[in-house]
Amino acid sequence: MANRRLLSIVLSAVAGFGGTVALGPPAAASGPLPMAVYAAPGADAPPGNPCTQPRPCSLSQAQQRVRHLLGTGVGNHRDIVVKLAGGSYYLSAPLALGPQDSGRNGHTVTWQPATDAAVTISGGRSLRPAWQPAAPGSKIMAAALPAGLDFDGLFVNGQRQILARYPNYDASAARLQGSTSLADLQRESAKWADPSTALVRAMHCGDWGSVSFTVSGRTGDGLALHYVGDNNRPQDCGLTKGNGPGRVGPAMAENVKEELDAPGEWFYDRTSGQLLYYPPEGTDLSAATVETAEQDQLITLAGTSAADPVHDITLRGLHFTATHRTLFDSPFEADAKGDWAVVRKGAVSLKNAADISVTGSFFDQLGGNGVFLDSYNKHNTISDNKFASDGATDVQIVGSPSAVRDYSGNYYDNVAVTDTAPGPKTDDYPRDIVVRNNLMQNMGRFEKQSSGVNISMSADVTVDGNTVSGSPRACLNIEDGTWGGHDIKNNDLFNCVEETGDNGSVNVWGRGRFWASSGNNTLAPGTSYEGSTGTALTDAQARSLMKLDVVRPITIQHNRFWHAGDWAIDLDDGSSNFRLLDNLVLKGGIKLRDGYERTVRNNLLVDGSIYEQVSHSDCGDVIEHNITLGPQAYNNVLNNPSTAKYGVDRNLFWNDSYPVYVNPDGSGNEALSADGATINPQSAWVRAGMDPHSLVADPKFAAADPLGSYDFTVAADSPALGLGYANFPMTGFGASGGPLPPKAVFAYGPGSGGPSNGMIVQPEMLMGATATNIPSLAVQSSLGLTKPYGLYLPSVPQGSYAAQNGLRTGDDITAVNGTQVTDDRNTFWLSYNKLAPGASITLTVRRGQADVTVRLDKTRESELLNNTSGVVYTNTGAPSTGWLWRGSSAGGANSYLDDIWATQNVGDSWSLTFYGTGIDIISETNTDEGDVDLALDGAPYRTVSFVTPTRQYQSTVATVSGLPPGVHTVTGTMKNGSYLIVDAFRTHP
């Protein structure tokens, strides 16, 4: 790489957004000057060389010189600075710094550029290929390299090229920069001479990150795939480490010779040593710099233990690039109960390390993680750096499972509580870490469960003033609540969750000791806590035990968010002991799921809602002094505001005089403000004690153009101020000089009071319970479903047949007698309706985020089936005038459940298969309807008229009776008239 170009990159990476490349040590008021040690690329000094500027050393020789100086006591009273001459340092192994390389007596050993010339630390080698066309007239060029090299990155003129892949690279593609189905990939692989070179990357079946595979060849009609373990939720997709393919989402394959067919692609044959490359138009290969990526890590800083750490070392102003991907060559480790699995490696890796600074540097197109803080780390700082297009996460801060009490390494592994002591068990965890003023962009190029910063099994981590964007998953992820004390402030987070689903700009899981996938955890036999022994934790006990792990509150304060999904701040499963203060949410909402003691105070949501999900009794949540704009103030799921006892009040809502809605408990929307000006005291939300003193009013922003200026300061006469809202600075977000997020948009308008597709929430009745499709992403997320599948029960009244037989409000029926229920309701009803009264039924039910089995007998009573409950509609005419579902506002009002199906095409038909001795056909009738030909079990039955002089609702237009008990099918075909309408059916047992 050319030094002039790299100097520009490094300077723009740090100084350009407020960082500095300090080429000398900080000025001291007094004391001796630092001792300088010089190194240069390609240098190889003789033994005993003092590594002076005229006679510099190699990196390893400079390291030995530093050790000599420290051993002779020079470092006891002065700093030591290793000054690196400009150029590229190609490493054949990581530079390993340990306790013997550490500063002494409070002094520091610093590694930095000697001058303004850029210093590149590369994990590859420089190639000098002799290029020739691979075949006469071919655009693909070939060069001979040594056989057996291990590189999976090729750089031409400093830019990473594309490993030959199918389908071709498309930067604008929604997933994997271009993807296809696994079935198509399997078919394509039949063309490959050696499938074992292939590497397959796919999306998790729930779109929760990626799952990746090596290939050992072909088996039958497809690839022999072996899962590498890069996701901690493989069970959802039927995967185990080493096996495949399971159920995956979009997929791609790379490192396949036959797929080298597009500019920028390359392939290296490790057996023959041949390198093939399709240069982009205008590339002069005779003058190009060509480099590989071979080393997983560049600099490791590792002590022998927490008692003997590496310490007092600074890495300043360096350019780190060209590391090998760890995705396929290193073992993944489950990261607590969160959804992540990690490789404990980084371009710069710290373990058993204290008082280390990584500053003013550029982490450029790395194959894996940027910086990894592993296990014991204390008082370390990552600041003023730029991270761009790295393969995995930019900064990983991950403790050791050995420090966690009652550790569990997977969402589904519920480890009963045996240890009721507070805090960490050992010192093997990061604490007092600072990540400040970094620019982090487009991470996770290869691993889609990646973020700008990931925090796990750590305490007191400060993430301050960073700009993070272009992440495939959350921009900032907190994998678990242990052990709290984090301070997330002054960050600018936008364009996050770009390549996955169901995540926030900040995502948190709080799956600590108190939490289990099925609800509160259980005390192990013989373990006592707050008066109980060996029993399931009550909500009060769980709330108390939570603080044994989240020992100090986690604060998210004064950050700016722009998030295209539902929730910018996603406090998921068990996230507890949080304070959300003074945040500006330009787009997106705030989710509080299944936890305790979350305070949401003084935030401004320009275009988003607050989501309370799966709430516990007396949970301690406080939501106050916030401003929420737009039609939907709250969109809650599976919670009871009365028993949760939220402290919700003195908030300001505004929808430009349009109504404001609240979904109090997941059963459906109601008007929090019907007139767009006053709080509705009759809403269930307010009657439960929520928002009694809140207001609906114009917040009165002071700026003439708050959207354009990003300034949402309210004026002195704003009604929000009287409610306790306080203005907070509208500046100071993100890294100095960092890019701005997209501008906000006021989402004012009438809203719908519900989903745009009303049929999703159209109720039908099942054994006295109300059933719908999965009505929203919020409900899907609350249940931990990979797809919106199942028959969802938003209400199961006490005393109903469903409740008496073990079903509960919030249950989602995902299978009936072994038949999967999808997002098509009829996958349930077509099976259910054929069962005899009293027949045994086995239901698979998603309850919370666990699957349970409910066994019952089908009711022996007559059932009233809605027009959506197993009816099959057949069009024979023009689709535009054919069968159409109509809700209450489109002609369905006053029918059985305020909906109907209707067609205008003569010859169109409906059919219903049921078990019984007869059936009543219920419909709307009028002068514009006509005759309907009925058929029974495939044979003509009779013709009935749906015509009446006036419109009649819920009329029994025909009764079929006297049938032998069994499965029958009744069909109705439109014979004449303008409309045929279907409302409901009543079975005769």
JOUR-V186017 format. One record per residue. RES is the residue in three letters. PSI is psi as a letter, one per 40 degrees, with the letter a starting at -180 (999 if undefined). Layout:
<<RES | PSI> <RES | PSI>>
This chain:
<<MET | i> <ALA | h> <ASN | d> <ARG | d> <ARG | d> <LEU | d> <LEU | d> <SER | d> <ILE | d> <VAL | d> <LEU | d> <SER | d> <ALA | d> <VAL | c> <ALA | d> <GLY | d> <PHE | f> <GLY | e> <GLY | i> <THR | i> <VAL | g> <ALA | h> <LEU | e> <GLY | i> <PRO | i> <PRO | i> <ALA | h> <ALA | i> <ALA | d> <SER | i> <GLY | i> <PRO | i> <LEU | i> <PRO | i> <MET | h> <ALA | h> <VAL | h> <TYR | i> <ALA | i> <ALA | i> <PRO | h> <GLY | e> <ALA | i> <ASP | g> <ALA | i> <PRO | i> <PRO | h> <GLY | e> <ASN | h> <PRO | e> <CYS | f> <THR | i> <GLN | d> <PRO | d> <ARG | g> <PRO | i> <CYS | i> <SER | i> <LEU | d> <SER | d> <GLN | d> <ALA | d> <GLN | d> <GLN | d> <ARG | d> <VAL | d> <ARG | d> <HIS | d> <LEU | d> <LEU | d> <GLY | d> <THR | e> <GLY | e> <VAL | d> <GLY | e> <ASN | d> <HIS | e> <ARG | i> <ASP | i> <ILE | h> <VAL | h> <VAL | h> <LYS | h> <LEU | h> <ALA | i> <GLY | i> <GLY | a> <SER | h> <TYR | h> <TYR | h> <LEU | h> <SER | e> <ALA | i> <PRO | i> <LEU | h> <ALA | h> <LEU | h> <GLY | a> <PRO | d> <GLN | e> <ASP | e> <SER | i> <GLY | i> <ARG | i> <ASN | f> <GLY | e> <HIS | i> <THR | i> <VAL | h> <THR | h> <TRP | h> <GLN | i> <PRO | i> <ALA | d> <THR | a> <ASP | e> <ALA | h> <ALA | i> <VAL | h> <THR | h> <ILE | h> <SER | i> <GLY | e> <GLY | a> <ARG | i> <SER | h> <LEU | i> <ARG | g> <PRO | i> <ALA | g> <TRP | i> <GLN | i> <PRO | h> <ALA | d> <ALA | i> <PRO | h> <GLY | e> <SER | i> <LYS | e> <ILE | h> <MET | i> <ALA | i> <ALA | i> <ALA | h> <LEU | i> <PRO | i> <ALA | i> <GLY | e> <LEU | i> <ASP | g> <PHE | i> <ASP | e> <GLY | h> <LEU | h> <PHE | h> <VAL | h> <ASN | f> <GLY | e> <GLN | h> <ARG | h> <GLN | i> <ILE | h> <LEU | h> <ALA | h> <ARG | i> <TYR | h> <PRO | i> <ASN | i> <TYR | h> <ASP | h> <ALA | d> <SER | e> <ALA | i> <ALA | d> <ARG | h> <LEU | f> <GLN | f> <GLY | h> <SER | i> <THR | a> <SER | i> <LEU | d> <ALA | d> <ASP | d> <LEU | d> <GLN | d> <ARG | d> <GLU | d> <SER | e> <ALA | e> <LYS | e> <TRP | h> <ALA | d> <ASP | g> <PRO | e> <SER | e> <THR | e> <ALA | i> <LEU | h> <VAL | h> <ARG | h> <ALA | i> <MET | i> <HIS | i> <CYS | d> <GLY | e> <ASP | f> <TRP | g> <GLY | a> <SER | i> <VAL | h> <SER | i> <PHE | i> <THR | i> <VAL | h> <SER | e> <GLY | a> <ARG | i> <THR | h> <GLY | b> <ASP | e> <GLY | a> <LEU | i> <ALA | h> <LEU | i> <HIS | h> <TYR | h> <VAL | e> <GLY | f> <ASP | e> <ASN | i> <ASN | e> <ARG | f> <PRO | d> <GLN | d> <ASP | d> <CYS | e> <GLY | f> <LEU | i> <THR | i> <LYS | h> <GLY | e> <ASN | i> <GLY | i> <PRO | e> <GLY | a> <ARG | h> <VAL | i> <GLY | a> <PRO | i> <ALA | i> <MET | i> <ALA | i> <GLU | i> <ASN | f> <VAL | h> <LYS | d> <GLU | e> <GLU | e> <LEU | g> <ASP | e> <ALA | i> <PRO | h> <GLY | e> <GLU | i> <TRP | i> <PHE | h> <TYR | h> <ASP | h> <ARG | d> <THR | d> <SER | d> <GLY | e> <GLN | h> <LEU | h> <LEU | h> <TYR | h> <TYR | g> <PRO | h> <PRO | i> <GLU | h> <GLY | e> <THR | h> <ASP | g> <LEU | d> <SER | d> <ALA | e> <ALA | i> <THR | h> <VAL | h> <GLU | i> <THR | i> <ALA | h> <GLU | d> <GLN | h> <ASP | d> <GLN | i> <LEU | d> <ILE | h> <THR | h> <LEU | h> <ALA | h> <GLY | i> <THR | d> <SER | i> <ALA | d> <ALA | e> <ASP | g> <PRO | i> <VAL | i> <HIS | i> <ASP | f> <ILE | h> <THR | h> <LEU | h> <ARG | h> <GLY | f> <LEU | i> <HIS | h> <PHE | h> <THR | i> <ALA | f> <THR | i> <HIS | i> <ARG | h> <THR | e> <LEU | d> <PHE | e> <ASP | e> <SER | i> <PRO | h> <PHE | i> <GLU | h> <ALA | h> <ASP | g> <ALA | a> <LYS | e> <GLY | i> <ASP | e> <TRP | i> <ALA | i> <VAL | i> <VAL | h> <ARG | g> <LYS | i> <GLY | i> <ALA | d> <VAL | h> <SER | h> <LEU | h> <LYS | h> <ASN | g> <ALA | i> <ALA | i> <ASP | f> <ILE | h> <SER | h> <VAL | h> <THR | i> <GLY | f> <SER | i> <PHE | h> <PHE | h> <ASP | h> <GLN | f> <LEU | i> <GLY | d> <GLY | b> <ASN | i> <GLY | c> <VAL | h> <PHE | h> <LEU | h> <ASP | h> <SER | b> <TYR | h> <ASN | h> <LYS | h> <HIS | f> <ASN | i> <THR | h> <ILE | h> <SER | i> <ASP | f> <ASN | i> <LYS | h> <PHE | h> <ALA | h> <SER | f> <ASP | i> <GLY | d> <ALA | b> <THR | i> <ASP | d> <VAL | h> <GLN | h> <ILE | g> <VAL | h> <GLY | a> <SER | i> <PRO | d> <SER | e> <ALA | e> <VAL | h> <ARG | h> <ASP | f> <TYR | h> <SER | h> <GLY | e> <ASN | i> <TYR | d> <TYR | e> <ASP | g> <ASN | h> <VAL | h> <ALA | i> <VAL | h> <THR | e> <ASP | h> <THR | f> <ALA | i> <PRO | i> <GLY | a> <PRO | i> <LYS | d> <THR | a> <ASP | e> <ASP | g> <TYR | i> <PRO | i> <ARG | i> <ASP | f> <ILE | i> <VAL | h> <VAL | h> <ARG | h> <ASN | f> <ASN | i> <LEU | h> <MET | h> <GLN | h> <ASN | f> <MET | i> <GLY | f> <ARG | d> <PHE | d> <GLU | h> <LYS | e> <GLN | g> <SER | i> <SER | i> <GLY | d> <VAL | h> <ASN | h> <ILE | h> <SER | h> <MET | f> <SER | i> <ALA | i> <ASP | f> <VAL | h> <THR | h> <VAL | h> <ASP | h> <GLY | f> <ASN | i> <THR | h> <VAL | h> <SER | i> <GLY | f> <SER | i> <PRO | d> <ARG | a> <ALA | i> <CYS | d> <LEU | h> <ASN | h> <ILE | h> <GLU | d> <ASP | i> <GLY | e> <THR | h> <TRP | f> <GLY | a> <GLY | e> <HIS | i> <ASP | h> <ILE | h> <LYS | i> <ASN | f> <ASN | i> <ASP | h> <LEU | h> <PHE | i> <ASN | f> <CYS | i> <VAL | f> <GLU | d> <GLU | e> <THR | a> <GLY | i> <ASP | g> <ASN | i> <GLY | i> <SER | d> <VAL | h> <ASN | h> <VAL | h> <TRP | h> <GLY | f> <ARG | g> <GLY | a> <ARG | d> <PHE | e> <TRP | i> <ALA | i> <SER | d> <SER | e> <GLY | a> <ASN | i> <ASN | i> <THR | i> <LEU | h> <ALA | i> <PRO | h> <GLY | e> <THR | h> <SER | i> <TYR | h> <GLU | f> <GLY | e> <SER | i> <THR | h> <GLY | f> <THR | i> <ALA | i> <LEU | h> <THR | i> <ASP | d> <ALA | d> <GLN | d> <ALA | d> <ARG | d> <SER | d> <LEU | d> <MET | d> <LYS | e> <LEU | d> <ASP | d> <VAL | g> <VAL | d> <ARG | i> <PRO | i> <ILE | h> <THR | h> <ILE | h> <GLN | h> <HIS | f> <ASN | i> <ARG | h> <PHE | i> <TRP | h> <HIS | h> <ALA | e> <GLY | a> <ASP | d> <TRP | h> <ALA | d> <ILE | h> <ASP | g> <LEU | g> <ASP | a> <ASP | h> <GLY | e> <SER | h> <SER | i> <ASN | f> <PHE | i> <ARG | h> <LEU | h> <LEU | h> <ASP | f> <ASN | i> <LEU | h> <VAL | g> <LEU | d> <LYS | h> <GLY | i> <GLY | a> <ILE | h> <LYS | h> <LEU | h> <ARG | h> <ASP | f> <GLY | a> <TYR | i> <GLU | g> <ARG | h> <THR | h> <VAL | h> <ARG | h> <ASN | f> <ASN | i> <LEU | h> <LEU | h> <VAL | d> <ASP | g> <GLY | i> <SER | i> <ILE | h> <TYR | h> <GLU | h> <GLN | h> <VAL | f> <SER | i> <HIS | i> <SER | h> <ASP | f> <CYS | e> <GLY | e> <ASP | i> <VAL | h> <ILE | h> <GLU | i> <HIS | f> <ASN | i> <ILE | h> <THR | h> <LEU | i> <GLY | a> <PRO | d> <GLN | h> <ALA | d> <TYR | i> <ASN | g> <ASN | i> <VAL | h> <LEU | f> <ASN | i> <ASN | h> <PRO | d> <SER | d> <THR | d> <ALA | d> <LYS | f> <TYR | i> <GLY | g> <VAL | h> <ASP | i> <ARG | f> <ASN | i> <LEU | h> <PHE | i> <TRP | h> <ASN | f> <ASP | f> <SER | e> <TYR | i> <PRO | i> <VAL | h> <TYR | i> <VAL | h> <ASN | g> <PRO | d> <ASP | e> <GLY | e> <SER | e> <GLY | i> <ASN | i> <GLU | i> <ALA | h> <LEU | d> <SER | h> <ALA | d> <ASP | e> <GLY | e> <ALA | d> <THR | i> <ILE | h> <ASN | h> <PRO | e> <GLN | e> <SER | i> <ALA | d> <TRP | d> <VAL | d> <ARG | d> <ALA | e> <GLY | e> <MET | h> <ASP | f> <PRO | d> <HIS | e> <SER | i> <LEU | i> <VAL | h> <ALA | i> <ASP | h> <PRO | e> <LYS | g> <PHE | i> <ALA | d> <ALA | i> <ALA | d> <ASP | g> <PRO | d> <LEU | d> <GLY | d> <SER | e> <TYR | f> <ASP | h> <PHE | f> <THR | h> <VAL | i> <ALA | i> <ALA | d> <ASP | e> <SER | h> <PRO | e> <ALA | d> <LEU | d> <GLY | e> <LEU | e> <GLY | e> <TYR | i> <ALA | h> <ASN | i> <PHE | i> <PRO | h> <MET | e> <THR | i> <GLY | e> <PHE | h> <GLY | i> <ALA | i> <SER | h> <GLY | e> <GLY | i> <PRO | i> <LEU | i> <PRO | i> <PRO | i> <LYS | i> <ALA | i> <VAL | h> <PHE | h> <ALA | f> <TYR | i> <GLY | i> <PRO | d> <GLY | i> <SER | e> <GLY | e> <GLY | a> <PRO | i> <SER | d> <ASN | g> <GLY | d> <MET | d> <ILE | d> <VAL | e> <GLN | h> <PRO | i> <GLU | i> <MET | h> <LEU | h> <MET | f> <GLY | e> <ALA | i> <THR | h> <ALA | i> <THR | i> <ASN | i> <ILE | h> <PRO | e> <SER | i> <LEU | d> <ALA | d> <VAL | d> <GLN | d> <SER | d> <SER | d> <LEU | e> <GLY | f> <LEU | h> <THR | d> <LYS | i> <PRO | f> <TYR | i> <GLY | i> <LEU | h> <TYR | h> <LEU | g> <PRO | e> <SER | h> <VAL | g> <PRO | i> <GLN | h> <GLY | e> <SER | i> <TYR | d> <ALA | d> <ALA | d> <GLN | d> <ASN | e> <GLY | e> <LEU | i> <ARG | i> <THR | h> <GLY | e> <ASP | i> <ASP | h> <ILE | h> <THR | e> <ALA | i> <VAL | h> <ASN | f> <GLY | e> <THR | h> <GLN | i> <VAL | h> <THR | a> <ASP | e> <ASP | h> <ARG | d> <ASN | e> <THR | d> <PHE | d> <TRP | d> <LEU | d> <SER | d> <TYR | d> <ASN | e> <LYS | e> <LEU | i> <ALA | i> <PRO | h> <GLY | e> <ALA | i> <SER | h> <ILE | h> <THR | h> <LEU | h> <THR | h> <VAL | h> <ARG | h> <ARG | h> <GLY | b> <GLN | f> <ALA | i> <ASP | h> <VAL | i> <THR | h> <VAL | h> <ARG | h> <LEU | i> <ASP | i> <LYS | i> <THR | i> <ARG | e> <GLU | i> <SER | i> <GLU | i> <LEU | h> <LEU | h> <ASN | i> <ASN | e> <THR | e> <SER | g> <GLY | e> <VAL | h> <VAL | h> <TYR | h> <THR | h> <ASN | h> <THR | e> <GLY | a> <ALA | h> <PRO | d> <SER | d> <THR | e> <GLY | a> <TRP | h> <LEU | h> <TRP | h> <ARG | h> <GLY | a> <SER | d> <SER | e> <ALA | f> <GLY | e> <GLY | e> <ALA | i> <ASN | e> <SER | a> <TYR | d> <LEU | f> <ASP | f> <ASP | i> <ILE | i> <TRP | i> <ALA | i> <THR | i> <GLN | e> <ASN | h> <VAL | h> <GLY | e> <ASP | i> <SER | i> <TRP | i> <SER | i> <LEU | h> <THR | h> <PHE | i> <TYR | h> <GLY | a> <THR | e> <GLY | i> <ILE | i> <ASP | h> <ILE | h> <ILE | h> <SER | i> <GLU | i> <THR | i> <ASN | i> <THR | d> <ASP | e> <GLU | i> <GLY | a> <ASP | i> <VAL | h> <ASP | h> <LEU | i> <ALA | i> <LEU | h> <ASP | f> <GLY | e> <ALA | i> <PRO | h> <TYR | c> <ARG | i> <THR | h> <VAL | i> <SER | h> <PHE | e> <VAL | h> <THR | i> <PRO | d> <THR | i> <ARG | h> <GLN | h> <TYR | i> <GLN | f> <SER | h> <THR | h> <VAL | d> <ALA | i> <THR | h> <VAL | h> <SER | i> <GLY | e> <LEU | i> <PRO | i> <PRO | h> <GLY | a> <VAL | h> <HIS | i> <THR | h> <VAL | h> <THR | h> <GLY | h> <THR | h> <MET | h> <LYS | d> <ASN | a> <GLY | i> <SER | d> <TYR | i> <LEU | h> <ILE | h> <VAL | h> <ASP | c> <ALA | i> <PHE | i> <ARG | h> <THR | i> <HIS | h> <PRO | 999>>
